[in-house]
Amino acid sequence: MREYKKEYYKKWCEENKEYQKEYAKKYYQENKKKMKEKAKEYYEENKERNKERDREYYQKNKEKIKEYKKEYSKTEVGKKSNRIKQWKQRGVVCDDFDALYDKYINTWNCENCNVELVEGKCGNNKRCLDHDHTTSLFRAILCNYCNSVIFREPKNNI
């Protein structure tokens, strides 16, 4: 009898994947706060064990992980993620980094001198995200030249 129930349940699960997805989504929306608290509690209780497990996994799969990261960094999502991470590390403060990234990618002229911007790591026409070094707030998308001039002369806030 048990084997029959197992087979029946397995078949039912296969046939009702969409229903299960919708049910899980609805349940999560209704119990979001409770589930987040439980996840946080679990994380705190198992922090050391998880760290050890992660270390072991990394040691066993070091090359595979490196290759995955290398491939991921070439994708559009990977480039976006990396760029936003760099901005955060440099102290840029923004409410919506996704919107800021879209503006950065779609700006082709310096907002100060109107010169055409280029991608790259060097040159005066290199695209730069300018931010106030005191407040860390984003100011404009500038060419490298304007960005360095403004950095030296903070009174020229855009």
C-alpha positions in Angstrom: 0.0 0.0 0.0 2.8 2.4 0.8 4.5 1.9 -2.5 1.2 2.7 -4.3 0.9 6.0 -2.3 4.4 7.0 -3.2 3.9 6.3 -6.8 0.6 8.2 -6.8 2.1 11.2 -5.1 5.1 11.2 -7.4 2.8 11.1 -10.5 0.6 13.8 -9.0 3.6 16.1 -8.4 4.8 15.7 -12.0 1.3 16.6 -13.3 0.7 19.5 -11.1 4.0 21.5 -11.1 2.3 24.8 -12.0 -0.3 24.4 -9.2 2.5 23.7 -6.7 4.4 26.8 -7.9 1.4 29.0 -7.5 0.6 27.6 -4.1 4.2 28.1 -2.9 4.1 31.7 -4.2 0.8 32.4 -2.5 2.0 30.8 0.8 5.2 32.9 0.7 3.3 36.1 0.2 1.0 35.3 3.1 3.8 34.2 5.4 6.8 36.3 4.2 7.7 37.8 7.6 7.5 34.5 9.4 9.5 32.7 6.8 12.2 35.4 6.8 12.5 35.2 10.6 12.8 31.4 10.4 15.5 31.6 7.7 17.4 34.2 9.8 17.1 32.0 12.9 18.3 28.9 11.0 21.2 30.9 9.5 22.3 32.1 13.0 22.0 28.6 14.5 24.0 26.9 11.6 26.5 29.7 10.7 29.6 27.7 11.6 28.4 24.5 10.1 27.5 26.3 6.8 30.8 28.1 6.7 32.7 24.8 7.0 30.4 23.2 4.4 31.1 26.2 2.0 34.8 26.0 2.6 34.8 22.3 1.8 32.7 22.8 -1.3 35.0 25.6 -2.5 38.1 23.4 -2.0 36.6 20.6 -3.9 35.3 22.8 -6.8 37.8 25.6 -7.0 38.5 25.4 -10.7 34.8 24.9 -11.6 33.9 28.0 -9.5 36.7 30.1 -11.1 35.5 29.1 -14.6 31.9 29.9 -13.7 32.8 33.3 -12.4 34.9 34.1 -15.4 32.1 33.2 -17.8 29.5 35.0 -15.6 31.6 38.2 -15.7 31.3 38.2 -19.5 27.5 38.2 -19.5 25.4 41.5 -19.4 24.1 40.6 -16.0 27.6 39.9 -14.8 29.0 43.2 -16.1 26.1 45.1 -14.5 26.6 43.3 -11.2 30.3 44.0 -11.2 29.9 47.7 -12.1 27.4 48.3 -9.4 29.6 46.4 -6.9 32.5 48.7 -7.8 30.4 51.8 -7.3 29.3 50.6 -3.9 33.0 49.8 -2.9 33.9 53.4 -4.0 31.2 54.7 -1.7 28.6 55.9 -4.2 25.2 56.3 -2.6 22.0 55.8 -4.6 18.4 54.7 -4.0 18.1 52.8 -7.3 21.3 51.3 -8.7 19.5 49.6 -11.5 18.2 52.9 -12.8 21.6 54.5 -12.3 23.2 51.7 -14.3 20.7 52.1 -17.1 21.4 55.8 -17.2 25.2 55.1 -17.2 25.0 52.6 -20.1 22.7 54.8 -22.2 24.6 58.1 -21.8 26.9 58.6 -24.8 27.9 62.2 -24.2 29.5 63.9 -21.3 26.9 65.8 -19.3 29.4 68.7 -18.7 31.2 69.3 -22.0 29.1 67.1 -24.4 32.1 65.2 -25.8 31.3 61.7 -27.1 32.1 59.0 -24.4 33.9 55.7 -25.0 34.2 52.5 -23.0 37.6 51.6 -21.7 40.1 52.0 -18.9 42.0 55.0 -20.0 41.7 58.2 -22.0 40.1 61.6 -21.6 36.8 60.5 -23.2 36.4 57.5 -20.9 32.9 57.3 -19.3 32.9 58.1 -15.5 30.3 58.1 -12.9 30.8 61.3 -10.9 29.8 61.5 -7.3 30.4 64.0 -4.5 33.2 62.7 -2.3 31.8 64.3 0.8 28.1 63.1 0.6 28.8 60.2 -1.8 25.8 61.1 -3.8 25.7 60.6 -7.6 26.1 63.8 -9.6 26.5 63.0 -13.3 28.0 60.9 -16.1 31.1 62.6 -17.3 34.2 62.2 -19.4 37.4 61.4 -17.5 38.7 64.9 -18.1 35.7 66.7 -16.6 35.5 64.2 -13.8 39.1 64.9 -12.8 38.7 68.7 -13.1 35.6 68.6 -11.0 37.3 66.3 -8.4 40.1 68.9 -8.0 37.6 71.8 -7.8 34.7 70.6 -5.6 33.0 74.1 -5.8 31.9 73.2 -9.4 29.1 70.9 -8.2 26.9 69.8 -11.1 
